């Protein structure tokens, strides 16, 4: 069995078919990856059709760039550290629910190079020791079919469904089909890779196109024939989708959101705005507090607890309990009930902290729970538990602001697949 990373003779032949000079097996490091499959990507409710995977396989065979953290999306310099050289589509091994087909690819990195302070040898060492283990693909697709009605999901005049919702027991999601292409493969550090911060608006060099992340209500207004660009991490399960601002403005059928001013401000943004980690944390806290306030405002009204009587006679206790019990037994049951409610509130608050982090407004919820019955508290705790099971992106990642419109840069050359 060959050592991990050492290319076979057949692999080296495919690598050299792409290289401009002949590379030896000692110069290159080759490794396999699972890029993506056709299972439902539940974070954005998109399913890649097998016909789209076939196109991506062809592009991966022709060779697309291996980068770090999707540099084409504007988070840092667009530097290429390797290239794919082979790919195949295989039947699912059954580890992913709902997956029938999966795209696998082979990538090579040339040893002994350094770009912007990052050496290819360091990347290779991280792959070998398992500290760099997640990959994510950047890809594009043009056809978005609604799983319910079969029409163009982006055309609100033909499709009235919303992904993620159920209609007569059937879940709505997007089926992505050709045309489309594989843009690149990225090694993803799941937030550990150092970046400068989150850019809310970037000054665009001449010849570059603006990349916009749209909320669902804006997607329903898109004109037909618009390419969707996306990045997807196979291990993290995170999916981000974007559209080019130039494409959105085609035919004057879509009003592109004004990104020249921060939301709720009259101040022009002519310079790049970079957030520190502290500012990002503050923004996330503000968003969480707002979401909690809205949840409380929209929660069903709860009748205030009745004022307890100063005392209860033996006859009243018997009537309430349905049987006669000695006083000490009634007091025992009352104490156990109080302890149960106290523990239930603590468990619900703990689940809220687990779901939303240390900024969870525990005292606010404790006061709310004080006026609720046990079943109501259990229902809210179940909601927190469901939220806790969903992956929460790191504070400095742009996915924390998925419901906002964000602009990033996308070089036009990033969309050209080398042949």
MOZI-V988862 format. One record per residue. N is the residue number from 0. SS is DSSP state (H for helix, E for strand, L for the rest). OMEGA is omega in radians with two decimals (999 if undefined). NEAR is the number of other C-alpha atoms within 12 Angstrom. Layout:
# MOZI-V988862
N	SS	OMEGA	NEAR
N	SS	OMEGA	NEAR
This chain:
# MOZI-V988862
0	L	-3.09	7
1	L	3.09	11
2	L	3.14	13
3	L	3.10	17
4	L	3.14	28
5	L	-3.08	27
6	L	3.02	31
7	L	3.13	23
8	H	3.12	16
9	H	3.11	15
10	H	-3.13	30
11	H	3.10	30
12	H	3.12	19
13	H	3.10	28
14	H	-3.11	35
15	H	3.05	26
16	H	3.11	20
17	H	-3.08	27
18	L	3.12	24
19	L	3.00	8
20	L	-3.10	12
21	L	3.13	17
22	L	3.08	24
23	L	-3.12	22
24	L	3.11	26
25	L	-3.11	20
26	L	-2.99	24
27	E	3.05	32
28	E	-3.11	37
29	E	-3.12	38
30	E	3.14	35
31	E	3.07	31
32	E	2.89	35
33	E	-3.02	35
34	E	-3.08	42
35	E	3.09	47
36	E	-3.09	44
37	L	3.06	34
38	L	3.13	32
39	L	3.07	31
40	E	-2.90	35
41	L	-3.12	27
42	L	3.12	26
43	L	3.09	31
44	L	3.08	32
45	E	3.10	37
46	E	3.13	37
47	E	3.12	44
48	L	-3.11	33
49	H	3.12	26
50	H	3.09	26
51	H	3.08	33
52	H	3.11	39
53	H	3.09	30
54	H	-3.13	29
55	H	3.09	43
56	H	3.13	36
57	H	3.14	29
58	H	-3.14	35
59	H	3.08	43
60	H	3.13	33
61	H	3.07	31
62	L	3.00	35
63	L	-3.02	39
64	E	2.92	41
65	E	-3.04	41
66	E	3.03	38
67	E	3.00	42
68	L	3.02	37
69	L	-3.09	40
70	H	3.14	33
71	H	-3.13	38
72	H	2.99	45
73	L	-3.10	37
74	L	3.05	32
75	L	-3.10	25
76	L	-3.14	23
77	L	-3.11	25
78	L	-3.11	28
79	L	-3.11	33
80	L	3.14	37
81	E	-3.08	37
82	E	3.02	41
83	E	-3.14	49
84	E	3.12	41
85	E	-3.14	36
86	E	3.10	34
87	E	3.05	28
88	E	-3.09	30
89	E	3.03	23
90	E	-3.09	19
91	L	3.07	20
92	L	3.07	16
93	L	-3.12	14
94	L	3.14	14
95	L	-3.12	21
96	L	3.09	15
97	L	-3.12	19
98	L	3.08	23
99	L	-3.13	24
100	E	3.11	31
101	E	3.14	35
102	E	3.09	40
103	E	-3.13	33
104	E	3.08	40
105	E	-3.08	37
106	E	3.05	44
107	E	3.08	46
108	E	3.10	41
109	E	-3.11	37
110	L	2.96	25
111	L	3.12	19
112	L	3.12	20
113	E	3.11	19
114	E	3.07	19
115	L	3.08	14
116	L	3.13	13
117	E	-3.11	22
118	E	3.08	22
119	H	3.10	29
120	H	3.11	23
121	H	3.10	23
122	H	3.13	37
123	H	3.13	34
124	H	3.11	21
125	H	3.11	19
126	H	-3.10	28
127	H	-3.10	20
128	L	3.01	13
129	L	3.13	13
130	L	2.96	19
131	L	-2.97	26
132	L	-3.08	26
133	E	3.04	31
134	E	-3.11	38
135	E	-3.14	40
136	E	2.95	49
137	E	-3.03	46
138	E	3.12	48
139	E	3.03	38
140	E	-3.05	37
141	E	-3.07	31
142	E	3.14	33
143	E	-3.06	40
144	E	3.07	32
145	E	-3.11	33
146	L	-3.10	31
147	L	-3.03	26
148	L	3.13	24
149	L	3.12	21
150	L	3.08	24
151	E	-3.08	33
152	L	-3.08	40
153	L	-3.13	39
154	L	-3.09	30
155	L	3.12	22
156	L	-3.12	15
157	L	-3.11	19
158	L	-3.12	26
159	L	-3.08	23
160	L	-3.13	32
161	L	-3.11	32
162	L	-3.11	35
163	L	3.13	23
164	L	3.12	20
165	E	3.10	15
166	E	-3.08	16
167	L	3.08	9
168	L	-3.12	9
169	E	-3.11	16
170	E	3.08	21
171	L	3.04	30
172	L	-3.13	35
173	E	3.01	41
174	E	-3.11	34
175	E	-3.12	40
176	E	3.10	32
177	E	0.07	27
178	E	3.14	25
179	E	3.12	34
180	E	3.08	38
181	E	-3.10	45
182	E	-3.09	44
183	E	3.04	49
184	E	-3.12	46
185	E	2.88	42
186	E	-3.04	45
187	E	-3.10	34
188	L	3.12	28
189	L	3.06	32
190	L	-3.10	24
191	L	-3.12	18
192	L	-3.07	23
193	L	3.03	19
194	L	-3.03	25
195	L	-3.10	20
196	L	-3.13	27
197	E	3.13	34
198	E	3.12	30
199	L	3.08	34
200	L	-3.11	32
201	L	3.00	30
202	L	-2.97	24
203	L	3.01	19
204	L	-3.13	14
205	L	3.11	11
206	L	3.10	14
207	E	-3.11	23
208	E	-3.12	30
209	E	-3.10	34
210	E	-3.01	38
211	E	3.06	40
212	E	-2.99	38
213	L	2.99	35
214	L	-3.04	26
215	H	-3.09	26
216	H	3.09	20
217	H	-3.13	26
218	H	-3.11	36
219	L	-3.10	25
220	L	-3.02	28
221	L	3.02	36
222	L	-3.13	31
223	L	3.08	28
224	L	-3.14	23
225	L	3.13	33
226	L	3.04	33
227	E	3.10	41
228	E	-3.04	39
229	E	2.98	39
230	E	-3.07	39
231	E	3.08	42
232	E	-3.05	32
233	L	3.12	31
234	L	-3.11	26
235	L	-3.12	29
236	L	-3.11	31
237	L	3.14	36
238	E	3.05	33
239	E	-3.13	40
240	E	-3.09	37
241	E	3.01	42
242	E	3.11	39
243	E	-3.12	33
244	H	3.13	33
245	H	3.12	24
246	H	-3.10	28
247	H	-3.07	32
248	L	-3.10	22
249	H	3.05	18
250	H	3.13	15
251	H	-3.14	14
252	L	-3.08	15
253	L	3.11	22
254	L	-3.10	19
255	L	-3.14	30
256	L	3.13	26
257	L	-3.12	19
258	L	-3.10	30
259	L	-3.12	24
260	E	3.03	22
261	L	-3.14	22
262	L	3.11	17
263	L	-3.11	10
264	L	3.08	11
265	L	-3.07	11
266	L	3.09	12
267	E	3.12	16
268	L	-3.14	21
269	L	-3.13	15
270	L	3.09	15
271	L	3.11	23
272	L	-3.13	23
273	E	3.13	21
274	E	2.99	23
275	L	3.12	18
276	H	3.13	19
277	H	3.12	15
278	H	3.09	17
279	H	3.12	25
280	H	3.14	23
281	H	3.12	17
282	H	3.13	22
283	H	3.12	31
284	H	3.13	22
285	H	3.14	18
286	H	3.14	23
287	H	3.13	25
288	H	3.13	23
289	H	-3.14	17
290	H	3.13	17
291	H	3.13	24
292	H	3.12	18
293	H	3.12	13
294	H	3.12	17
295	H	-3.13	20
296	H	-3.09	13
297	H	-3.12	11
298	L	3.12	15
299	L	-3.11	13
300	L	3.13	13
301	L	3.12	18
302	L	3.12	12
303	L	-3.13	14
304	L	3.13	13
305	L	3.11	9
306	L	-3.08	9
307	L	3.07	8
308	L	-3.10	9
309	L	-3.14	6
310	L	3.12	10
311	L	-3.14	15
312	L	3.10	16
313	H	-3.14	18
314	H	3.13	16
315	H	3.12	17
316	H	3.13	21
317	H	3.14	17
318	H	-3.13	13
319	H	-3.06	14
320	H	-3.13	16
321	L	3.06	11
322	L	-3.10	14
323	L	3.13	17
324	L	3.07	20
325	L	-3.06	16
326	H	-3.10	17
327	H	3.11	12
328	H	3.11	16
329	H	3.13	22
330	H	3.10	15
331	H	3.12	14
332	H	3.13	17
333	H	3.13	16
334	H	3.13	14
335	H	3.10	14
336	H	3.11	16
337	H	3.12	17
338	H	-3.13	14
339	H	-3.14	17
340	H	3.10	25
341	H	-3.14	22
342	H	3.13	20
343	H	3.10	27
344	H	3.13	34
345	H	3.13	24
346	H	3.14	26
347	H	3.11	34
348	H	3.12	36
349	H	3.11	27
350	H	3.08	31
351	H	3.09	35
352	H	3.12	24
353	H	-3.10	26
354	H	-2.98	29
355	H	3.08	33
356	L	-3.05	25
357	L	3.12	18
358	L	3.10	25
359	L	-3.07	29
360	L	-3.01	28
361	H	-3.08	26
362	H	3.11	18
363	H	-3.13	19
364	H	3.10	30
365	H	3.12	24
366	H	3.12	18
367	H	-3.12	30
368	H	-3.09	32
369	H	3.14	26
370	L	-3.07	22
371	L	3.03	27
372	L	-3.07	23
373	H	-3.10	22
374	H	3.10	16
375	H	3.10	23
376	H	3.13	32
377	H	-3.14	24
378	H	3.13	20
379	H	3.12	30
380	H	3.10	28
381	H	3.09	21
382	H	3.09	22
383	H	-3.12	27
384	H	3.11	23
385	H	3.13	18
386	H	-3.12	19
387	H	-3.13	20
388	H	3.11	15
389	L	-3.12	18
390	L	3.11	22
391	L	-3.10	27
392	L	3.09	26
393	L	-3.01	25
394	L	-3.03	28
395	L	3.14	32
396	L	-3.03	32
397	H	-3.12	36
398	H	3.07	30
399	H	-3.12	26
400	H	-3.07	28
401	L	-3.09	26
402	L	3.07	20
403	L	3.08	22
404	L	-3.10	35
405	E	-3.14	39
406	E	3.06	39
407	E	-3.11	37
408	E	-3.13	38
409	E	3.09	37
410	E	3.14	24
411	H	-3.12	21
412	H	-3.14	15
413	H	-3.07	31
414	H	3.14	29
415	L	3.13	21
416	L	-3.12	27
417	L	3.09	23
418	L	999	16
